[in-house]
Amino acid sequence: MQKTRQALPLAAASVLTIPGIYLHIAEFLHASPHLAPGWIALLSGLAILGASFLLLWACDAVQADVSASLALAFVALVAVLPEYAVDMYFTWEAGQHPGAHYASYSVANMTGANRLLIGIGWSLIALIVWIRFHKPVQVSKDRRNEIIFLAIATMYAFIIPLKNNLCWYDGLVFLGIYFTYLAISKKRPECSCEFHGPAELIVSLPKHKRRMGTISLFLFAAVVIGFNAEPFSEGLIGMGRSLGINEFLLVQWLAPVASEAPEFIVALMFAIRGEGGMALGSLLSSKLNQWTLLVGMIPGVYAVSAHTLAHPIPMDPLQIHEIMLTAAQSLLAIVILANLRLTVGQGFLLFWLFMGQFLAPVIHQFFPFLIPWGLSGEEVHELFSLIYGVTAVALILDYPGRLHYLKRPFICKCDEDATEENLLEHERHKQPE
């Protein structure tokens, strides 16, 4: 009975991929049904969603057969494949079709995915843990590396708006940050992995069948994602044009839903079971991967597609402001999580700031009189960037000791204990529980 319950999600995720596979085969045979762009986006998006779940369970199961360090590198690279497939499609098309809007779609998808992880993902985990257990989320000390390297990537990200472009050497910097993080993370001590649901079913198979099953899941999911990245992306654009909806906003917020949903759902399940630290840690790793590896790949893919390193990927002021806003949100998130704790009050802060910048373009379009000082949509996002930055500075000034927490690997044990005691005492008085 337990194996049946574990197999049902595998079957359900596989079924979701069938319509997307059918669409690709029908197109190859020149027998593709004439569907509206919205239906194409929906069916291919469901296929990517199902493949994302299969990929996630395969990533969990592979940890039973490889070392922890190799699993860390492999899982980090593969688990975010759905998000990368969509973004790299837009980036490639930007190089193939100069003057089109594909470059802006690439930036939209990347910034939307990054902001969703923090604004929605982190906030939901903080809320669930507080409702069920009336305590803040506490992540493990070995997550300091992620926070430190996320901080380094964020500091460099602020340079991009200052110079108004994203060049090939920026990509090398972001990739260097990511692979340096991987090299240091390999030194983590080995730990036993706990498997749940479909991953537990796969791991319970005999060694040969387990490995064949894991490889098959990886290959099948990768093929499904590869087949559906283009119709999903083009379907979203076509749906926006046919319905008169801003295509940039559709790509920015709807595209990440299919690729990010499995990570969100698994993280929420961990939080509901009382493993809030593991839930938040998984989304923290995803944020670091996307803010380094994903951003780092964009200029390289564009350069290969356009056959030149001389020109950066084209971005107008809107895309520049989006990157600035994403970097500002990351800065606030880093300052909040520097002490490895996320309270429900901090979660609400991240959520309401996210909702403010999310709704600002809609409010500006339909209810411009509600926007203070007559600001334009771009200026509203600049205002939110400033709010994020000022809030981060205010938290640091309120208690500078929160940043010392990240230095603990480099200070002595007595100072470490004293810093932790002072920080926890401050949090008990200052932070909402």
N, C-alpha and C positions, 0 to 999 in steps of 0.2 A: 504493500500500500504506500509506503514511504517513497519507494522508487518511482511509483506512478506519479505521485505529487511532484517529485523532482523532474520527471520527464515531461510533464505537461507544459511548463514554460518553454522548454526546448522546442516542442512541437508547435506551440503558439507562435513563437518567434519565427520559426521556419515558414509557417503558413503566411505570415505577413510579407515575406519576400516574394511569394509566388506572382502577384500581379505585376510587380516591377520586372521580374524575369520575363514574364509573358510579353510585356510591352517591348522589351529589348529584342526578343526573338522575333516578334511580329514585325518590328521595324527592319531587322536584318533580312527578313523574307519579303519585304515590301508589302506586307499585309497589315500594317499598323492601323488600328481603329482610329477614327477621327474623333479625338477627345478634346474638350476644352482645356486650356492651359492649367486651370485650377485642378481638374481631375488628374492630369499628368503629374502635377506637383504633389497631390495627395497620395497617389498610388506609389510613386517612386520614393516619396518621403517615408511612407510606411515600410517600404522595402529596406531603406537605409536604417530605419528604427529597428526592425527585426534583426538585420545583420549586425547592428551595434550591440544588441543584447548577446547574440551568439559570440561576437568578438570578445565581449566582456567576460563571459563564462570561460571561454578558451584561455584568456589571459590569466584568470584565476587558476585554472587547472594546470597550466604549464609550469607553475611554481612547484609542483610535486616532482618534476623531472629535471629541473636545472637548479644551479646554485642561486642563492638569494641575490647576489650582485648581478648575475646575468639576467635573472628574472626581472630585476628592477629596471635595467636598461631596455629589455625587450618589451615588457609590458608598457613602459612609459612611451615607447615609440609606436606601438601597435594600437593601444587602447584609444588613442585620439585620431585614428585613421579616418573615421567618418567626417569629422570636422575638417581635417586636412584635405580630404578629397574634394569637398565642395569649394573650399577657399583656393586650392591650387588650380581647380578648373577655371575659376574667375580670373586668377592671375595669369594663367596660360593664355586665355582668350584676350586678355588685355594686351599681351605682347603680339598676338596674331592680328588684332584689329585696333590699331592706334586710332585714337579719337573717339572710340566707343566708350560706353560707361562701365566696362568690365573692371577697370582699375578701382573705381569707386565702390563697386560691389565687393571686391576683394577686401578692401579696408572695412567696409560695413560689416561683413560676415565675421571678420577677425575681432573687431571692437565689440560687436554685439555679444559674441560668445564669451569674451573675457568679462564683460560687465555683468552678464547673467550669472556667471559662477559666483560672484561675490554678492551682487545685489539681491538675488533670489536664493541661490543655493546656501550660502553661509547663513543668511537670515532665517531661512526655514529650519535649519538644523538647530540654531540657537533657540528658536521658539519651541520646537518639539521637545528638546531636552528640558527646557524650563517648565513646560506644561506637565510633562510626565514625571520629572524628578526634582523640580524646583531648585536647580543649580545651574551654574554656567558650564559651558563646554570647555573641557580641559584637554589640550592635545599633548602628546608625549614630547619629551625633551629632544628626541632625535629629529623632530620636525624643525629644529632651529635652522638646519641647512637650507630647507626650502624657503623659509622666511628671509634669510640672509641673501640668498641668490635672487629671490623675487625682488628684494630691495635694490640689489645691484642693477637688475634689468630695468626696474622702474626708473631709477635715477638716469640711466642712459636713455630711456624712452623719452624723457623730457627734452633731450637734445633734438629729436626729430622735428617737433613743431618749431623749435628755434631756428633751424636751418631750412625748414619748409620742404624737406624731401626725405625719402627712404631709399638709400643707395645700397649698392652691393656690399660695401664695407660695413654698413650698419648690420646687414645680415650676418656677416662674419663675426661681429661682436656678439650678437644675440646667440648665435650657434656656439661661440666660444664659452659664453656664460653657461649654457645648457650642458655642454659636454664636460666642463670643469665640475659642475654640480654632480654629474653622473660619476666622474672619477673619484670624487671625495665620498660620495654615497656608497661606493663599493666597499668602503672600509667599515661599514656598519656591521655589527655582530650578526651572525646567523640567528634566525628566529623561526620557530615553528609556525606554519600557516594553518589557519582554520578555514575550512571550506563549507559553503552553505549552498543549498538548492541544487541547481543543475551542475555546478562545479563539483559539488560533493559526489554526485552520481558519476561524473566522468572520472574522478580520481579513484572511485571504488572499483573501476574496471581493472582487469589484469594489465600488467605493464604494457604489453605490445598493443592491445586494443585501446588502452588509454592514449598512448602516443599517436596512434593512427587516428583516433577520434578527434584529438586536439588539433592535429595537423589539418584534418578534413574541415573542421569548423573554421580554422583560420583561412584556408583557401576559399571555401565557399563564401564566407562573409566578405573577404576582400574582393572577390569577383562581383558579388551583388552590389557592393558599394561602388566599385569602379563602373559597373554598367549603369547605375542610377544617378551618379553625380551630375552628369550633364542634363538628363531630362528633368531632374528635380530643380536644378539651378535655373534652367531656361523656363521651366513651368512657372516658377515663382515670378520671374520677370514678366512673362506673358500674362499671368494672372493680374499683376499690378497694372499693366497697360490696359487690359480689357475692363477692369473694374474702376479704373481711375484712381488707384491707390499708389502712393509714393513707392516706387520700386526699391529705392534705397532702404526704406524702413522695413519692407517685407523681407529683403535679404538679410538685413541686420538682425531682425528679431525672430522671424519664422524659420529661417534656415538652420540656426543653431538648435532649435527645439528637437528636431529629429536626431541630430548627432549627439546632443548633450543629455537627452532624456534618460538613457540607461544609467549614466553616471549619477544623475540626480536621484533616480529611483533607488539605486543600490545604496547611496549615501543616506537617504531618508530611512531606509530599512534598518541600517546600522544604528541611526539615531533613535528610532522607535524601540530597538532592542536594548537601548542603554549604552551603546558604544558610540557616543557622540564624538569622542576624540578621534576614533578611526574614521567616522563619517566626514568630519571637517578636514582631517588629514588627507583623505583621498581627493577632496575638492581642491585643497591647497596644492597638491601635486599636479592636478589637472591645470590649475591656473598657471603654475610655473611653466609647465610644458607649452601651453599656448602662448604665454607671454614671452617665451624665448625661442623655442623651436619653430612654432608656427610663424611668428613675426620674422624670424631669421630666414625662413625658406622663401618668403614672398619675393624679395628682390632677386634672389638667385633664379627662381623659376621664371620670373619676368625677363631676366637677362637672357636666359637660354631661349625662351620663346621669341624674343625680339631680336636675337642674334647680336646683342651689343651690351657692353658694360658702360658705355659712355653716357647713357641717359637713365636716370632713376625712374621708378614706376611713377607715372603722372598722378598727382593728387592736387585737388583744388582746396581752397580754404576750409570747406566743410569737412573734408577728410582729415585735414590737419587738426581742426578743432576736436574731431572725434578721438584722435589719438591722444591729444592733450587731456581730454575728459577721462579717457580710460586710464591714463597714467596717474591722474589725480585721484581717481577712485582707488587704484592699487596702493597709492601712498597712504591713504587713510586706513585701508585694510591692514597694511603692514604695521602701522603704528598701533592699531587696536590689538592685533594678534601678537605683538612683540613680547607680551608676557605669557604667551601660550594659553590665554583664556579669552573666551568670547561670551559676554553676558547677553541676556535677552534685550537689555537696553541698547547695547551696541549693535545687536542684530537689527533692532527697529530703526536705529540711526542709518545703517547701511541700506535698509529696505526703503525708507521714505525718501532718502536722497536719490536712490535709483529710480523710484517711481516718479519723482519730480522731473528728472532729466528725461525719463521715458515718455511722459505725457506732455512735456513742454512743446514739442513740434505739433502735436494734435491740437492742443489748446491754442497755440499761435495761429493755426490754420482756420479753426472754426470759431474760436472765441478770443480774438486778438485783444479785446478790451480788458481781458483778465490778466494779461501780461504786464507787469509793472514797468513804468518808465518808457513804455513803447518800444521795448527791445525786440529785435528780430529773433528768428529761431536760432541762428548761429550765436547771437549775442547771449541768448538764454543759456546755451551750453557753456559758453565762456564763463558766465556767472556761476554755474554749478561747478565748473573746474575750480574757480576761486573758493567756493564754499567748501569743497572737499579739502583743498589745501589749507585754508584757514582753520578748519576743524582739526586737521592733523597736527598743525602747529600748536593749537590750543591744548590738545591732549598731551603733547610733549612738555609744554610749559607747565601744565597742571602737575605732572609728575615725571621729570626727566629720567627717573630710575627705571621706567618701563623699557627704555632702549638698552640699558645696561644688561638687561636679562639676556639679550642675544650675544653678549660678549662672554658669557660664562664659560664656554669651552676654553677661553684664553686667560682665565683668572683662577686664583687658588681656591681651594675648597672652602676655607673659612669665609672668604669674601663672597663666594657663591651662596653659602647658607645665609649670610647676613642680608645680601641683596634680596633673596627670595622672601625672607621673613618680612623685610621692610615693604616689599612690593605687595605681598598678600595683605598686610595690615592696611596699606593705603587703599587697596581694592575693596576691602570690607567697608571702608568709610566713604569711598568716593563713587564706586560703581554700583548701578542698580542691579539687584539680583533677580 
